[in-house]
Structures are given as structure tokens and as C-alpha cells.
Amino acid sequence: MAKNMSGYDRVFRILLGLFLIAFAISGKVGGWAWVVGLVMLLTASLARCPMYALLGFRVRKSG
């Protein structure tokens, strides 16, 4: 699978993932936040989003 995320998208996902995991650790939200946070961090680290690929959406410029 080709990379399909821009730098801004990756930064947003990293921040959102860390935010969700921090809230899960503090007990303010349920266990779902761990899962979503980890998925956000994983997709950001790989610069690949399976949902983008399924929908044919691409925010990364070629080059």
C-alpha cells in the first residue's frame, strides 16, 4: 500500500492519538480511547490510512 497521508494529517493523528491515550490513562474516557489512539499513532507512523485507500482519497502530493 502506497503512502497516502500528508505531513499535516500525520501530525494531527499523532496529537489526537496521544490525547486519546492520555485521557484513557486518566480514566476520563473508556477503553475505546486506547484502541482509537493506538490506531491513530500506527497509521501516522506508517503514513498510510486503509480507509483513505478504500475510499480512493489521497492527501499526499506525489513527488
FIFIPA-121040 format. One record per residue: residue in one letter; z, x, y of N, C-alpha, C, O in turn. Coordinates in steps of 0.02 Angstrom, whole numbers, plus 50000, padded with zeros to 5 digits. Each point is the difference from the previous one (the first is absolute). Layout:
! residues N
aZXYZXYZXYZXY
...
//
This chain:
! residues 63
m500005004249941500004995850059500005004550062500405004650005
a499164993950041499945004050061500554998250049500284994549999
k499885010250044500504998750052499724994750047499425000350020
n501004994949998499774994650043500494998250056499984994450026
m500465010249992500494998750052499935004950058499855005949990
s500264991650069500005004450059500685003250008500484998249966
g499575006550079500635003450013500524995250029500595000549983
y499194995050060500474995250029500284995349947500594998350001
d498984999649954500214995749946500525003549956500504997049980
r499395009350006500465003949959500685000750034500524999249968
v499485002450097500635000750037500384993450000500604999949990
f499044994650022500324993450000500324998549933500564997649997
r499085003949948500274998649934500615004449984500474997749968
i499515008550053500585004449989500614997350036500544999549971
l499374998750093500574997450038500254993449971500604999049995
l498954996649987500204993649970500355001149934500514996749986
g499235007849973500325001449936500705002750007500464997949965
l499635006850081500665002950012500484994750028500594999949981
f499174995950063500394994750030500244995149945500594998249998
l498964999849959500184995349946500505003049951500474996749979
i499435009650004500465003349954500695000850031500514999149967
a499515002650097500645000650035500374993350002500614999849991
f499034994850021500314993450000500244998149931500514996649993
a499125005449955500214998549932500635003849983500454997349967
i499595009050054500605004049987500614997150035500554999849972
s499344997750089500564997250038500214993249975500534997550019
g499074999349939500174993549972499804994250043500194994349986
k499445006950067499804994650045499444995749971499924994250019
v499705008649934499474996249966500065001249926500395004349978
g499244991949983500055000449927499615005949971499745004350035
g500244995749899499675005449963499255000350010499695005149987
w500024989450036499285000050011499805005350051499455002649998
a501004998950049499845004950052499905007049971499605003850026
w500774997849921499905006549966499285000549975499665004950011
v500134989849955499335000049969499465000550054499555004249995
v500494991550054499505000050054500015006750038499485002750016
g501114999849998500065006450035499705005749960499655004250029
l500474996049907499715005349958499244999449995499655005050001
v500104988949995499284999049998499695002350066499475003250000
m500854995350056499755002350065499975007650003499515002850023
l501025000449954500015007450001499485003049952499685005050017
l500244992049925499515002549952499294999350026499615004849997
t500224989450029499324999150025499865004550060499455002550008
a501054998550034499915004450058499915007249978499595003650029
s500794998649921499945006949978499325001449967499755005650003
l499964989349966499355000849967499414998450046499435001649985
a500724995350073499494997750047499514995149968499424999750018
r500844996649933499594995149964500384993549994500594999949983
c499074994750031500304993449993499584995949952499424998550015
p500844999749927499624996149952499784993250028499454997649984
m500964999350058499814993650029499405000750047499564995850001
y500435009650037499425001350043499375000749957499474997450017
a500595006249928499425001049956499754993449970499404998849997
l501074996949983499804993549972499644995750052499524996449984
l500725004050077499714995950053499405003250034499664996950042
g500205009549941499455003650031500155002050072499555001250039
f501094999349977500225001750067500115007550004500315002949955
r499455000150098500065007350007500155001650073499604998450044
v500975004949969500175001750068499915007450014500075002150058
r499795001849891499905007250009499275001350017499554997549966
k500345006450086499325001850018499765005649955500375004649984
s499014995049996499705005349959499925006350041499874999850060
g500215005749905499905006250037500485005149988499955005550029
//
